[in-house]
Amino acid sequence: MGYSVGQVAAFAGVTVRTLHHYDKAGLLSPGERSPVGYRYYSDADLARLQQILFYRELDFPLDEIAAILQDPEANALDHLRSRQRQLSEQIARLQRLAQVAERAIEVQQTGVSLTPEERFEVFGEVAFDLSYATTAQLKWSDSPGYREAMGRADAHTKEDWRQLMAEAAAWRNELLAAFDDGEPADGIRAMDLAEDHRHHLGRWFLSCGPAVHRRIADDLLADPRAFALLVPPSQQRPDLAAYLCKAVHANASRHDGSGAESEEDR
């Protein structure tokens, strides 16, 4: 005696409904009957089912599978080659869609509307870490300042980014020079560099009062991914992030006196 529909479904990893569908479609009908009329699948039926499932795994339509199995002269290799070409075309299309989706994610999360080639040309070593962009989005999405920064960044042209990055590189060189020269973080030179950074943010990204600048500096110190957007790893020094954070706080206190947060900084 053969195998019941429930048994076949269990060890073939398909549903009973699927087997009934194959039966109605004339693709696979149980070839044995019990003395009382129950229908059972034979070993030959199971071999045919294995072929069907192989072609279904390759996403062949049922009518094409039926044609392959019913025609003894059918060249299965030709069908497989044709299917391979179709799948290759689908894969290429899905890869293009994935690239479009990735591009959309980058624009939404980093606010930089440039192609990957343009990013490399403009940013060089300064790389956007999407994991940090996601963290920042989750952390600051309700902040008016974050929304302002993303909106202004998204509006920047390639030439805007080129000018912005040139300014940032020049400022970074001055910061490194001050740090390497042993200038105190709360000294005039370091505080002036912190003030230059605050104005840079204000020109290109968001309204940046002293209290906002403090929070940005704290984030740069707390998250190496954020600091890498300002100073590439190849140019970083031990304690440089802490040095900048202290300079920003000293500069903020120099400007607001008490260090209290004003209404415009919230």
SVG drawing of the C-alpha trace seen along z (x, -y; Angstrom):
<svg xmlns="http://www.w3.org/2000/svg" viewBox="-15 -86 68 90">
<polyline fill="none" stroke="black" stroke-width="0.4" points="0.0,0.0 1.2,-3.6 1.1,-6.7 -1.9,-8.8 -2.2,-12.5 -1.4,-13.4 1.7,-11.3 3.0,-12.7 2.3,-16.3 4.3,-15.7 7.4,-14.3 7.4,-16.4 7.0,-19.7 3.9,-20.8 0.3,-21.3 -2.5,-18.9 -4.2,-21.7 -1.2,-22.0 -1.4,-18.3 -5.2,-18.6 -4.4,-21.6 -1.8,-19.5 -4.4,-16.8 -7.1,-19.1 -4.6,-20.6 -3.8,-17.2 -0.2,-17.6 -0.1,-14.9 -2.9,-12.4 -2.5,-9.5 -2.0,-6.3 -3.1,-3.7 -6.4,-2.8 -7.0,-0.8 -9.6,2.0 -12.2,-0.4 -11.5,-3.1 -9.1,-5.4 -6.5,-7.0 -2.8,-6.6 0.4,-7.9 2.9,-5.4 6.7,-5.6 6.4,-6.7 4.1,-9.5 6.6,-10.6 9.3,-10.7 7.1,-12.9 6.3,-15.1 10.0,-15.6 10.4,-16.8 7.5,-19.2 8.9,-20.6 12.2,-21.1 10.7,-23.1 8.5,-25.1 11.6,-26.0 12.8,-27.6 9.5,-29.4 8.3,-27.6 4.6,-28.1 2.5,-24.9 1.5,-24.8 5.1,-24.8 5.9,-22.1 3.1,-20.0 4.4,-20.4 7.9,-19.3 6.6,-16.2 4.0,-15.2 6.2,-15.3 8.8,-12.6 10.6,-14.5 10.7,-17.7 14.2,-19.0 14.3,-19.9 17.8,-21.4 16.4,-24.0 13.7,-24.9 16.2,-25.2 18.5,-27.4 15.5,-29.7 14.6,-29.9 18.1,-30.7 18.1,-33.6 14.8,-34.9 16.1,-34.5 19.3,-36.3 17.3,-39.2 15.1,-39.3 18.2,-39.3 19.7,-42.2 16.4,-44.1 16.1,-43.4 19.7,-44.5 18.9,-47.8 15.9,-48.2 18.0,-47.4 20.5,-50.1 17.6,-52.6 16.3,-51.7 19.7,-52.0 20.2,-55.4 16.8,-56.5 17.7,-55.3 21.0,-57.2 19.3,-60.4 16.6,-60.1 19.1,-59.2 22.1,-61.4 20.5,-64.2 23.2,-64.0 21.7,-63.9 24.8,-62.8 25.6,-59.6 28.1,-57.2 30.7,-58.4 30.1,-62.1 30.2,-61.2 33.7,-59.7 34.8,-62.7 33.6,-65.3 34.0,-63.5 37.1,-61.4 38.0,-59.8 34.9,-61.2 32.4,-58.3 28.8,-58.3 28.0,-55.4 24.4,-54.5 24.2,-52.8 25.0,-56.1 22.6,-57.9 19.9,-55.5 20.8,-56.1 20.8,-59.8 17.4,-59.7 15.9,-57.7 17.4,-59.9 16.8,-63.3 13.8,-62.8 11.5,-64.9 14.1,-67.7 13.4,-70.9 17.1,-71.3 17.6,-67.8 14.8,-68.4 16.3,-71.7 19.7,-70.1 18.4,-67.3 16.3,-69.6 19.2,-72.0 21.6,-69.2 19.2,-67.7 19.0,-71.0 22.8,-71.3 24.2,-71.0 27.4,-69.2 29.2,-72.5 27.7,-73.4 29.2,-70.1 32.5,-70.8 32.7,-74.2 31.4,-72.9 34.0,-70.1 36.8,-72.5 35.9,-74.7 35.7,-71.7 39.1,-70.4 40.8,-73.8 39.2,-74.0 40.2,-70.5 43.8,-71.2 43.8,-74.2 42.2,-72.1 44.9,-69.4 47.6,-72.0 46.3,-73.6 46.0,-70.2 49.5,-69.1 50.9,-72.4 49.6,-71.7 47.2,-74.7 44.8,-74.4 41.3,-73.3 39.9,-76.3 42.4,-78.7 41.6,-81.5 42.9,-79.6 40.9,-76.5 37.7,-78.4 38.0,-80.4 38.2,-77.2 35.1,-76.0 33.3,-79.2 34.4,-78.8 32.8,-75.3 29.6,-76.7 29.4,-79.3 30.2,-76.6 27.2,-74.5 25.0,-77.6 26.0,-78.5 25.4,-75.0 23.0,-73.0 21.1,-74.5 20.7,-77.4 23.4,-76.7 23.4,-78.6 25.9,-77.8 23.6,-75.2 23.0,-73.4 26.7,-73.3 27.3,-71.8 24.9,-68.9 26.6,-68.4 30.0,-68.3 28.8,-65.8 27.5,-63.6 30.8,-63.8 32.6,-62.7 30.1,-59.9 30.0,-58.3 33.1,-57.6 30.9,-57.2 29.8,-60.9 33.4,-62.1 34.6,-60.3 32.3,-62.5 34.3,-65.5 37.8,-64.0 38.6,-60.8 40.1,-58.0 43.5,-58.4 43.8,-62.0 42.5,-61.4 44.6,-61.7 44.0,-60.1 41.8,-62.4 41.1,-64.7 37.3,-64.3 37.5,-65.2 39.7,-68.2 37.2,-69.5 34.3,-68.9 36.0,-70.8 36.8,-73.7 33.1,-73.9 31.9,-73.9 34.4,-76.6 33.4,-78.7 29.7,-78.3 30.3,-79.5 32.3,-82.4 29.3,-83.5 26.4,-82.9 28.2,-83.6 26.2,-81.3 26.1,-78.3 22.3,-78.2 20.3,-77.1 18.3,-79.9 14.9,-79.5 16.3,-79.7 18.7,-76.8 16.0,-74.3"/>
</svg>
